[in-house]
Structures are given as structure tokens and as C-alpha cells.
Amino acid sequence: MERTEVVEGLRLKVAEAGQEDVGRGIVRVSDAAFAALELERGEVVSILGTRETAALVVAARSADQGLDVIRMDGVVRTNARAGIGDYVQVRKAPWRDAQKVTLAPARKGIRVVAPGEALRQALLYRPVVKGDLITAGTASRSREIVPPGIYPEEVLRGLLGSLAIGLGEVRLIVAATTPSGIVRIGPQTEVELLPEYVEAKETRLPDVTYDDIGGLGEVINEIREVVELPLKHPELFDRLGITPPKGVLLHGPPGTGKTLLAQALANEAKAHFASINGPEIMGRFYGESEERLRAIFQEGQENPPAIIFIDELDSIAPKREAVTGEVERRV
């Protein structure tokens, strides 16, 4: 295991979580990492990327034994500000029991109403930090994440509460905690749910991650190679004398996940995302369409790295022989 001299703990490479672990607030590390950090199953670990978060730790699958990796879902990666392939610092976390945790919907325009008791049961024994993104309604607590000293029947009650909450995969933001720092939601924690979105300046909340996209595993791997890799490691292309692609064409019928894939790519790569809807760009007056396009690209230049997604490209850039108007020709 590679150790750091600056921060106590282990330096591990981030890997994608299995689908069965998505939304559970857990990470998986090898038996060697358990021994090095003197961990027990279900303990709280601190994960430090460009931001610190916390999660419950469980044993890695057999295929990962002997590897210096930590598997986590998109929510935990977002909270740690780390992407797949990045390195994070992992250590046993000092934590305190939460007296009160205040939650709010993570997106504008969504109103959520649920009893605090049901939320507490759904999130029982989960560690959180102010500003964290969490999912409620994932009824998947099992014996492997039972914290030390907790009886299985207590977890069963939490599981039943999770099933009863009926929130599905609603994402919430931790707006405040008492005390501050890493806290764990327990049987005595007061959980308050604000019905509407609360702005948390320290938190950049993604609408989607790779975990939210099903059936496009091969496409995700390809687009990560040609887009995410140049954004994160441009020095590799400089060293090899290779010019990275300037753009990628995603094609397919409506509803196959093209926009979703672009949003997930921007979120995972920690890049600014700007979207252009082709038909909406076209203006009636001279120079209006060009000005709208120029503004979007200017936004990208001012917020590097940036991904600009052009939807329905054929509506603003048809084949030359299909161009019928002066506006289309100028654009």
C-alpha cells in the first residue's frame, strides 16, 4: 500500500462501484487496507479528494483483493470531489453522534415532504458532513454494513423505515449538522427536512453521474478515453505528441441517453457544462444566431475546463447542399 507523508492514511485509486452498492453510502477496500488502517467492517472512514467526506467501509470483492483501489458510487465521488482514476486519501475517521441533521432537496423545483422519523430510519448509522449529497429511499442495508456494536434487529428497524419512506432515489443535500464535522446519524438524532432547495455554496451538485446511466457501459468507456482523459491528463498527449480530439459526435434516436451521457461526463470530469439546443439558437434578426453561439463558447472559455454540448446539431449545421437560408449559411 502506498502511504503519504503529508496526511495520515492510505492513498488509494478511485474505482467505480458495483450497481448493487449505488446509493448505500459505502465504499469497498481490500483486506490489506483494513489491516493497515486498523478498521472493522462498517466503520466510518474519511475520504479526502479536493473535499473531505465520509462513508461506511466494507470489504472489497475477491477480484479487488491486493489492489490499491477504493470503490465508491457517484454520490460519494461527488462529495469527495474525485473522479474515477483519481487518488484519494483514506483514513479512519474521528466522528461524533449527530444531535441534529438538516436536509433539503438537492435540486431546484423539487418539493419533498417526509417525516423526520422515517428519514432517520432510512439513513440510520450513515456518516455525513455538511454539504454532502445523499440519497434517501435506498432500502439496501445489510449485515455487512452493520457498524461495530450495533445489533442486527436495530438495522432491521432501519431497513423497514427505509422501505416505508417511499422516496425512491431522491437526492438530498445536508444543509447543516450539530455538531459540525463528520457526524453519524443515530437513533437519537433529530432529522429535519426542509421542503425546498437550499443553496449550499461549497457544494457543486451534479444532476447525473455514470451510475445513473444503464446499458451504455462500452460507450461510457470510449467517451472517457477520448474526452475525460485529455481533460484530466493533458500531459500524456503532450508527451506522446498527440493532439486530442476537439469534439465527439454522439448519434442515435431520441431518448437513447446522449444528453444524459454528456452531463455525466462533465460532472465526473469536474468540467463546466454548457448546452446548446440547435433550434433555439436560430434567430430571426441578422447576427442574433451568431451572437447566441458566441456567448455559449465565451462562457466555456471563461470556465475551463468546459464541455459544450450541441443538441440537434443538424438543425444549425446541415449539409451544404441542404442549406436554404442566409442564416444557416452564416452559422
C-alpha positions as semicolon CSV with decimal commas, in nm:
position;residue;x (nm);y (nm);z (nm)
1;M;0,000;0,000;0,000
2;E;0,125;0,346;-0,087
3;R;0,134;0,580;0,211
4;T;0,158;0,957;0,219
5;E;0,386;1,156;0,446
6;V;0,159;1,458;0,449
7;V;-0,174;1,313;0,562
8;E;-0,219;1,008;0,780
9;G;-0,383;0,717;0,600
10;L;-0,363;0,540;0,264
11;R;-0,358;0,680;-0,086
12;L;-0,600;0,474;-0,293
13;K;-0,720;0,493;-0,653
14;V;-1,090;0,559;-0,708
15;A;-1,282;0,290;-0,895
16;E;-1,647;0,263;-0,993
17;A;-1,884;0,092;-0,750
18;G;-2,089;-0,210;-0,844
19;Q;-2,452;-0,137;-0,921
20;E;-2,561;-0,317;-0,604
21;D;-2,369;-0,059;-0,393
22;V;-2,506;0,256;-0,557
23;G;-2,681;0,488;-0,311
24;R;-2,582;0,297;0,002
25;G;-2,319;0,540;0,132
26;I;-2,048;0,271;0,142
27;V;-1,700;0,221;-0,001
28;R;-1,506;-0,101;-0,053
29;V;-1,135;-0,151;0,019
30;S;-0,909;-0,457;0,031
31;D;-0,828;-0,665;0,338
32;A;-0,477;-0,514;0,330
33;A;-0,627;-0,165;0,364
34;F;-0,843;-0,286;0,653
35;A;-0,532;-0,413;0,831
36;A;-0,322;-0,104;0,756
37;L;-0,590;0,132;0,886
38;E;-0,694;-0,100;1,172
39;L;-1,054;-0,095;1,053
40;E;-1,354;-0,310;1,134
41;R;-1,642;-0,380;0,898
42;G;-1,892;-0,095;0,894
43;E;-1,661;0,165;1,049
44;V;-1,653;0,527;0,933
45;V;-1,369;0,637;0,707
46;S;-1,269;0,984;0,594
47;I;-1,218;1,022;0,218
48;L;-1,020;1,325;0,105
49;G;-1,011;1,426;-0,259
50;T;-1,031;1,801;-0,310
51;R;-1,301;1,788;-0,041
52;E;-1,342;1,568;0,264
53;T;-1,642;1,338;0,305
54;A;-1,716;1,019;0,497
55;A;-1,862;0,675;0,429
56;L;-1,902;0,333;0,583
57;V;-1,630;0,088;0,477
58;V;-1,686;-0,276;0,383
59;A;-1,466;-0,548;0,236
60;A;-1,372;-0,547;-0,130
61;R;-1,487;-0,823;-0,363
62;S;-1,237;-1,103;-0,425
63;A;-1,133;-0,957;-0,763
64;D;-1,010;-0,639;-0,590
65;Q;-0,808;-0,806;-0,315
66;G;-0,444;-0,698;-0,338
67;L;-0,528;-0,382;-0,535
68;D;-0,482;-0,029;-0,401
69;V;-0,831;0,079;-0,504
70;I;-1,139;0,212;-0,329
71;R;-1,474;0,152;-0,495
72;M;-1,737;0,423;-0,447
73;D;-2,051;0,535;-0,624
74;G;-2,107;0,866;-0,799
75;V;-2,256;1,035;-0,494
76;V;-1,951;0,961;-0,276
77;R;-1,721;1,065;-0,563
78;T;-1,910;1,393;-0,589
79;N;-1,881;1,453;-0,215
80;A;-1,504;1,388;-0,225
81;R;-1,464;1,590;-0,546
82;A;-1,286;1,295;-0,707
83;G;-1,339;1,112;-1,033
84;I;-1,276;0,759;-1,147
85;G;-0,899;0,709;-1,171
86;D;-0,817;0,989;-0,926
87;Y;-0,637;0,925;-0,597
88;V;-0,790;0,998;-0,257
89;Q;-0,656;0,984;0,097
90;V;-0,841;0,737;0,319
91;R;-0,815;0,712;0,697
92;K;-1,018;0,602;0,998
93;A;-1,244;0,897;1,072
94;P;-1,295;1,070;1,405
95;W;-1,672;1,119;1,425
96;R;-1,940;1,220;1,673
97;D;-2,306;1,126;1,712
98;A;-2,528;1,375;1,535
99;Q;-2,765;1,567;1,759
100;K;-2,943;1,724;1,462
101;V;-2,913;1,694;1,084
102;T;-3,096;1,929;0,847
103;L;-3,165;1,805;0,494
104;A;-3,311;1,971;0,185
105;P;-3,384;1,871;-0,176
106;A;-3,066;1,888;-0,383
107;R;-3,232;2,041;-0,688
108;K;-3,439;2,349;-0,751
109;G;-3,801;2,299;-0,846
110;I;-3,844;1,985;-0,634
111;R;-4,051;1,988;-0,317
112;V;-4,012;1,694;-0,078
113;V;-4,224;1,623;0,229
114;A;-4,138;1,329;0,455
115;P;-4,146;1,268;0,832
116;G;-3,813;1,310;1,008
117;E;-3,857;0,973;1,183
118;A;-3,878;0,789;0,851
119;L;-3,575;0,977;0,719
120;R;-3,374;0,896;1,029
121;Q;-3,455;0,527;0,993
122;A;-3,367;0,535;0,623
123;L;-3,029;0,695;0,697
124;L;-2,959;0,521;1,029
125;Y;-2,584;0,495;1,110
126;R;-2,482;0,677;0,792
127;P;-2,198;0,930;0,835
128;V;-2,249;1,274;0,683
129;V;-2,073;1,609;0,653
130;K;-2,236;1,947;0,593
131;G;-2,262;1,998;0,219
132;D;-2,277;1,625;0,139
133;L;-2,513;1,491;-0,123
134;I;-2,703;1,181;-0,009
135;T;-2,975;0,955;-0,143
136;A;-3,275;0,854;0,063
137;G;-3,503;0,561;-0,003
138;T;-3,233;0,308;-0,099
139;A;-3,355;0,012;0,104
140;S;-3,041;-0,198;0,080
141;R;-2,890;-0,203;0,428
142;S;-2,741;-0,543;0,505
143;R;-2,543;-0,722;0,774
144;E;-2,214;-0,638;0,601
145;I;-2,253;-0,269;0,688
146;V;-2,367;-0,315;1,045
147;P;-2,137;-0,084;1,250
148;P;-1,947;-0,250;1,536
149;G;-2,161;-0,286;1,848
150;I;-2,493;-0,248;1,666
151;Y;-2,744;-0,530;1,691
152;P;-2,898;-0,667;1,368
153;E;-3,254;-0,603;1,492
154;E;-3,177;-0,229;1,511
155;V;-3,064;-0,237;1,150
156;L;-3,379;-0,429;1,059
157;R;-3,589;-0,148;1,205
158;G;-3,388;0,097;0,997
159;L;-3,445;-0,113;0,687
160;L;-3,819;-0,121;0,748
161;G;-3,818;0,256;0,790
162;S;-3,628;0,289;0,463
163;L;-3,886;0,078;0,283
164;A;-4,167;0,285;0,432
165;I;-4,031;0,621;0,332
166;G;-4,126;0,582;-0,035
167;L;-3,889;0,849;-0,163
168;G;-3,726;0,636;-0,431
169;E;-3,388;0,777;-0,535
170;V;-3,447;1,133;-0,416
171;R;-3,121;1,321;-0,367
172;L;-3,087;1,544;-0,066
173;I;-2,826;1,794;0,049
174;V;-2,700;1,805;0,407
175;A;-2,773;2,170;0,485
176;A;-2,648;2,166;0,845
177;T;-2,530;1,935;1,122
178;T;-2,498;1,966;1,500
179;P;-2,218;1,928;1,595
180;S;-2,006;2,021;1,293
181;G;-1,756;1,794;1,118
182;I;-1,813;1,425;1,048
183;V;-2,123;1,303;1,232
184;R;-2,316;0,977;1,227
185;I;-2,694;0,964;1,224
186;G;-2,811;0,755;1,518
187;P;-3,136;0,652;1,689
188;Q;-3,144;0,977;1,892
189;T;-3,062;1,213;1,603
190;E;-3,322;1,477;1,516
191;V;-3,362;1,483;1,138
192;E;-3,526;1,788;0,984
193;L;-3,627;1,802;0,619
194;L;-3,664;2,143;0,459
195;P;-3,928;2,109;0,185
196;E;-3,742;2,311;-0,077
197;Y;-3,392;2,351;-0,220
198;V;-3,131;2,536;-0,015
199;E;-2,826;2,689;-0,181
200;A;-2,502;2,539;-0,050
201;K;-2,216;2,745;-0,193
202;E;-1,947;2,492;-0,109
203;T;-2,122;2,212;-0,296
204;R;-2,140;2,157;-0,668
205;L;-2,436;1,924;-0,719
206;P;-2,446;1,706;-1,029
207;D;-2,780;1,606;-1,175
208;V;-2,633;1,282;-1,305
209;T;-2,326;1,058;-1,278
210;Y;-2,218;0,745;-1,462
211;D;-2,411;0,540;-1,204
212;D;-2,737;0,683;-1,340
213;I;-2,678;0,554;-1,693
214;G;-2,769;0,196;-1,769
215;G;-2,682;-0,017;-2,070
216;L;-2,411;0,213;-2,209
217;G;-2,103;0,070;-2,040
218;E;-1,898;0,037;-2,359
219;V;-1,995;0,385;-2,477
220;I;-1,901;0,533;-2,138
221;N;-1,557;0,370;-2,154
222;E;-1,499;0,503;-2,507
223;I;-1,607;0,859;-2,429
224;R;-1,398;0,864;-2,110
225;E;-1,094;0,768;-2,316
226;V;-1,136;1,036;-2,581
227;V;-1,278;1,321;-2,368
228;E;-1,221;1,270;-1,995
229;L;-0,860;1,151;-2,029
230;P;-0,743;1,462;-2,224
231;L;-0,922;1,689;-1,976
232;K;-0,764;1,528;-1,670
233;H;-0,422;1,431;-1,806
234;P;-0,330;1,658;-2,100
235;E;0,040;1,596;-2,024
236;L;0,006;1,241;-2,159
237;F;-0,090;1,372;-2,503
238;D;0,184;1,637;-2,495
239;R;0,443;1,371;-2,411
240;L;0,328;1,149;-2,697
241;G;0,289;1,436;-2,942
242;I;-0,076;1,350;-3,000
243;T;-0,347;1,610;-3,049
244;P;-0,658;1,513;-2,852
245;P;-0,991;1,519;-3,032
246;K;-1,162;1,857;-3,042
247;G;-1,509;1,707;-3,030
248;V;-1,713;1,389;-3,026
249;L;-2,023;1,313;-3,231
250;L;-2,294;1,124;-3,042
251;H;-2,564;0,986;-3,267
252;G;-2,878;0,786;-3,213
253;P;-3,257;0,821;-3,195
254;P;-3,418;1,044;-2,930
255;G;-3,422;0,902;-2,578
256;T;-3,109;0,687;-2,602
257;G;-2,913;0,890;-2,344
258;K;-2,696;1,129;-2,548
259;T;-2,765;1,438;-2,335
260;L;-2,753;1,234;-2,013
261;L;-2,414;1,095;-2,114
262;A;-2,274;1,444;-2,184
263;Q;-2,397;1,574;-1,846
264;A;-2,249;1,275;-1,662
265;L;-1,918;1,322;-1,842
266;A;-1,898;1,688;-1,739
267;N;-1,985;1,607;-1,378
268;E;-1,738;1,319;-1,348
269;A;-1,463;1,522;-1,514
270;K;-1,544;1,821;-1,290
271;A;-1,590;2,036;-1,601
272;H;-1,824;2,326;-1,667
273;F;-2,123;2,214;-1,876
274;A;-2,299;2,434;-2,130
275;S;-2,576;2,312;-2,355
276;I;-2,690;2,449;-2,688
277;N;-3,028;2,349;-2,828
278;G;-2,995;2,384;-3,205
279;P;-3,344;2,509;-3,297
280;E;-3,342;2,763;-3,010
281;I;-3,017;2,918;-3,136
282;M;-3,164;3,026;-3,467
283;G;-3,280;3,389;-3,451
284;R;-3,492;3,597;-3,682
285;F;-3,265;3,902;-3,695
286;Y;-2,926;3,948;-3,857
287;G;-2,642;3,843;-3,627
288;E;-2,870;3,713;-3,348
289;S;-2,786;3,343;-3,401
290;E;-2,412;3,410;-3,422
291;E;-2,427;3,617;-3,101
292;R;-2,600;3,336;-2,912
293;L;-2,339;3,084;-3,026
294;R;-2,057;3,323;-2,945
295;A;-2,194;3,375;-2,591
296;I;-2,202;3,000;-2,520
297;F;-1,844;2,947;-2,635
298;Q;-1,734;3,257;-2,443
299;E;-1,890;3,102;-2,131
300;G;-1,684;2,789;-2,193
301;Q;-1,362;2,990;-2,231
302;E;-1,428;3,173;-1,904
303;N;-1,493;2,847;-1,712
304;P;-1,223;2,597;-1,814
305;P;-1,227;2,304;-1,842
306;A;-1,561;2,311;-2,018
307;I;-1,778;2,076;-2,221
308;I;-2,018;2,233;-2,470
309;F;-2,300;2,006;-2,578
310;I;-2,478;2,091;-2,904
311;D;-2,813;1,915;-2,926
312;E;-2,976;1,862;-3,265
313;L;-2,662;1,976;-3,444
314;D;-2,816;1,906;-3,785
315;S;-3,066;2,189;-3,732
316;I;-2,789;2,453;-3,730
317;A;-2,526;2,277;-3,940
318;P;-2,698;2,087;-4,221
319;K;-2,522;1,955;-4,527
320;R;-2,410;2,231;-4,765
321;E;-2,649;2,120;-5,037
322;A;-2,937;2,135;-4,786
323;V;-2,872;2,497;-4,682
324;T;-3,162;2,714;-4,798
325;G;-3,129;3,037;-4,599
326;E;-2,869;3,304;-4,528
327;V;-2,885;3,245;-4,151
328;E;-2,793;2,876;-4,184
329;R;-2,508;2,966;-4,419
330;R;-2,360;3,223;-4,176
331;V;-2,387;2,993;-3,871
